[in-house]
Amino acid sequence: MRKETTLTLAALMLLGLLTACGGQRDTADVDVDLAAFYADIEEGYGWGDGYMVDIDGDMLDSYYPGLSDIPAKQFVAKMPMMSSVVNEMVFMQCETEDDAADAAAILQDRINVQAQGGAWYPESMDAWSHGIVIRQGTYVAMVASAEHQDEISEGFNQKFL
């Protein structure tokens, strides 16, 4: 009985290890056009007429300290020009996975600051608390959207399946 139990447990552990290894995908062969991905989002939600603007220059450095120092192959950062609705996103392809990890930490800091009072209003802080940072190899996304959080996040992840 002990032998059977030991063998069963060993088999289950091996199966668990194999399953865990198989769940990770190598994104080195994936090429996602982040500008096109964002353009599809913008068109899909009807964000025309300058609703969303680029986050760059001093604003980028203020909202995401250190992010502009990370070498990027692609970079899209958008927020509404004027809106009380939380709808801020960053899509970035870094040169290395270490750079992607650094970018993810900076983006997570932005979410944390906004969720813990930086967004001022309870509804905005709540929306920020549902914000997410996603890493797929050298690609990183930050999505904080009160109205489309899940759809945009899932759409980004679908690019890597």
PEKASUL-V439627 format. One record per residue. N is the residue number from 0. RES is the residue in one letter. PHI is phi in whole degrees, -180 to 180 (NA if undefined). OMEGA is omega in degrees with one decimal (* if undefined). NEAR is the number of other C-alpha atoms within 10 Angstrom. Layout:
n:N res:RES phi:PHI omega:OMEGA near:NEAR
n:N res:RES phi:PHI omega:OMEGA near:NEAR
This chain:
n:0 res:M phi:NA omega:-179.7 near:6
n:1 res:R phi:-64 omega:179.7 near:7
n:2 res:K phi:-63 omega:-179.6 near:8
n:3 res:E phi:-63 omega:179.3 near:9
n:4 res:T phi:-64 omega:179.0 near:10
n:5 res:T phi:-62 omega:179.1 near:11
n:6 res:L phi:-64 omega:178.7 near:12
n:7 res:T phi:-64 omega:178.8 near:12
n:8 res:L phi:-64 omega:178.2 near:12
n:9 res:A phi:-63 omega:178.5 near:12
n:10 res:A phi:-64 omega:178.9 near:12
n:11 res:L phi:-65 omega:178.1 near:12
n:12 res:M phi:-65 omega:178.5 near:12
n:13 res:L phi:-63 omega:178.0 near:12
n:14 res:L phi:-62 omega:177.8 near:12
n:15 res:G phi:-63 omega:178.2 near:12
n:16 res:L phi:-65 omega:179.5 near:11
n:17 res:L phi:-66 omega:178.3 near:11
n:18 res:T phi:-65 omega:-179.7 near:11
n:19 res:A phi:-63 omega:179.5 near:10
n:20 res:C phi:-68 omega:-177.6 near:10
n:21 res:G phi:-74 omega:-176.9 near:9
n:22 res:G phi:-78 omega:-178.2 near:8
n:23 res:Q phi:-93 omega:-178.1 near:10
n:24 res:R phi:-112 omega:175.2 near:13
n:25 res:D phi:-79 omega:-177.7 near:10
n:26 res:T phi:-94 omega:-178.2 near:14
n:27 res:A phi:-62 omega:-178.8 near:10
n:28 res:D phi:-94 omega:-179.6 near:8
n:29 res:V phi:-92 omega:178.2 near:14
n:30 res:D phi:-127 omega:-178.0 near:11
n:31 res:V phi:-107 omega:175.8 near:15
n:32 res:D phi:-84 omega:-174.2 near:13
n:33 res:L phi:-68 omega:177.5 near:20
n:34 res:A phi:-65 omega:178.3 near:15
n:35 res:A phi:-67 omega:177.3 near:10
n:36 res:F phi:-60 omega:179.0 near:16
n:37 res:Y phi:-65 omega:-179.8 near:19
n:38 res:A phi:-59 omega:176.8 near:12
n:39 res:D phi:-65 omega:177.7 near:12
n:40 res:I phi:-62 omega:-178.1 near:16
n:41 res:E phi:-58 omega:179.2 near:14
n:42 res:E phi:-67 omega:-178.4 near:10
n:43 res:G phi:-61 omega:-178.9 near:10
n:44 res:Y phi:-99 omega:176.4 near:9
n:45 res:G phi:67 omega:-178.8 near:10
n:46 res:W phi:-89 omega:179.9 near:13
n:47 res:G phi:-82 omega:175.0 near:10
n:48 res:D phi:56 omega:173.9 near:6
n:49 res:G phi:73 omega:178.4 near:10
n:50 res:Y phi:-57 omega:179.3 near:14
n:51 res:M phi:-104 omega:179.6 near:18
n:52 res:V phi:-125 omega:177.4 near:13
n:53 res:D phi:-69 omega:170.2 near:16
n:54 res:I phi:-100 omega:-178.6 near:21
n:55 res:D phi:-150 omega:177.1 near:15
n:56 res:G phi:57 omega:-177.6 near:9
n:57 res:D phi:-62 omega:179.5 near:10
n:58 res:M phi:-64 omega:177.9 near:11
n:59 res:L phi:-61 omega:-179.3 near:15
n:60 res:D phi:-66 omega:179.3 near:14
n:61 res:S phi:-74 omega:-177.5 near:12
n:62 res:Y phi:-77 omega:-174.1 near:17
n:63 res:Y phi:-132 omega:-177.0 near:18
n:64 res:P phi:-55 omega:178.0 near:15
n:65 res:G phi:95 omega:-176.9 near:13
n:66 res:L phi:-66 omega:-178.7 near:19
n:67 res:S phi:-70 omega:177.1 near:14
n:68 res:D phi:-84 omega:-178.1 near:10
n:69 res:I phi:-89 omega:179.0 near:14
n:70 res:P phi:-61 omega:-178.0 near:16
n:71 res:A phi:-128 omega:173.6 near:18
n:72 res:K phi:-80 omega:177.4 near:12
n:73 res:Q phi:-141 omega:-179.6 near:15
n:74 res:F phi:-154 omega:175.6 near:17
n:75 res:V phi:-135 omega:177.3 near:17
n:76 res:A phi:-134 omega:-173.6 near:19
n:77 res:K phi:-136 omega:172.8 near:18
n:78 res:M phi:-155 omega:178.3 near:19
n:79 res:P phi:-69 omega:177.6 near:18
n:80 res:M phi:-66 omega:178.2 near:12
n:81 res:M phi:-144 omega:178.0 near:10
n:82 res:S phi:-169 omega:175.3 near:10
n:83 res:S phi:-89 omega:-179.1 near:10
n:84 res:V phi:-89 omega:178.2 near:14
n:85 res:V phi:-67 omega:-178.7 near:23
n:86 res:N phi:-162 omega:-176.5 near:21
n:87 res:E phi:-123 omega:-179.4 near:21
n:88 res:M phi:-148 omega:176.8 near:24
n:89 res:V phi:-133 omega:174.1 near:20
n:90 res:F phi:-125 omega:-171.4 near:23
n:91 res:M phi:-146 omega:169.5 near:23
n:92 res:Q phi:-113 omega:-178.7 near:26
n:93 res:C phi:-90 omega:179.5 near:22
n:94 res:E phi:-79 omega:-179.6 near:16
n:95 res:T phi:-135 omega:176.7 near:16
n:96 res:E phi:-68 omega:175.5 near:16
n:97 res:D phi:-64 omega:175.7 near:12
n:98 res:D phi:-62 omega:178.9 near:20
n:99 res:A phi:-63 omega:177.9 near:25
n:100 res:A phi:-65 omega:177.7 near:17
n:101 res:D phi:-64 omega:178.8 near:17
n:102 res:A phi:-63 omega:179.7 near:30
n:103 res:A phi:-60 omega:179.4 near:22
n:104 res:A phi:-65 omega:178.8 near:14
n:105 res:I phi:-65 omega:179.7 near:19
n:106 res:L phi:-65 omega:177.8 near:25
n:107 res:Q phi:-65 omega:176.6 near:18
n:108 res:D phi:-60 omega:178.5 near:16
n:109 res:R phi:-60 omega:178.6 near:19
n:110 res:I phi:-60 omega:-177.3 near:25
n:111 res:N phi:-61 omega:-179.4 near:16
n:112 res:V phi:-61 omega:-178.5 near:15
n:113 res:Q phi:-67 omega:-178.1 near:21
n:114 res:A phi:-70 omega:-176.4 near:22
n:115 res:Q phi:-98 omega:173.6 near:14
n:116 res:G phi:127 omega:-179.0 near:14
n:117 res:G phi:-65 omega:179.7 near:14
n:118 res:A phi:-84 omega:173.9 near:17
n:119 res:W phi:72 omega:-172.5 near:11
n:120 res:Y phi:-93 omega:-177.3 near:13
n:121 res:P phi:-55 omega:-179.8 near:12
n:122 res:E phi:-64 omega:179.7 near:15
n:123 res:S phi:-69 omega:178.3 near:21
n:124 res:M phi:-62 omega:178.3 near:21
n:125 res:D phi:-64 omega:178.6 near:17
n:126 res:A phi:-62 omega:177.7 near:22
n:127 res:W phi:-63 omega:-179.3 near:28
n:128 res:S phi:-65 omega:176.9 near:17
n:129 res:H phi:-95 omega:177.6 near:15
n:130 res:G phi:-61 omega:-175.6 near:27
n:131 res:I phi:-141 omega:171.1 near:19
n:132 res:V phi:-113 omega:-178.1 near:21
n:133 res:I phi:-121 omega:174.0 near:19
n:134 res:R phi:-116 omega:174.4 near:18
n:135 res:Q phi:-133 omega:-176.8 near:20
n:136 res:G phi:65 omega:179.9 near:21
n:137 res:T phi:-90 omega:178.6 near:20
n:138 res:Y phi:-94 omega:178.9 near:31
n:139 res:V phi:-136 omega:175.3 near:24
n:140 res:A phi:-134 omega:168.5 near:27
n:141 res:M phi:-123 omega:179.9 near:25
n:142 res:V phi:-127 omega:173.1 near:26
n:143 res:A phi:-130 omega:-175.3 near:27
n:144 res:S phi:-139 omega:-178.2 near:23
n:145 res:A phi:-62 omega:-173.5 near:19
n:146 res:E phi:-101 omega:-171.5 near:12
n:147 res:H phi:-133 omega:-175.2 near:14
n:148 res:Q phi:-51 omega:-174.1 near:20
n:149 res:D phi:-67 omega:-177.1 near:16
n:150 res:E phi:-64 omega:-179.4 near:12
n:151 res:I phi:-68 omega:179.2 near:20
n:152 res:S phi:-61 omega:178.7 near:19
n:153 res:E phi:-64 omega:178.4 near:11
n:154 res:G phi:-61 omega:177.8 near:12
n:155 res:F phi:-64 omega:-179.3 near:23
n:156 res:N phi:-62 omega:-179.7 near:14
n:157 res:Q phi:-63 omega:179.7 near:9
n:158 res:K phi:-65 omega:-174.4 near:14
n:159 res:F phi:-111 omega:179.3 near:16
n:160 res:L phi:-85 omega:* near:8
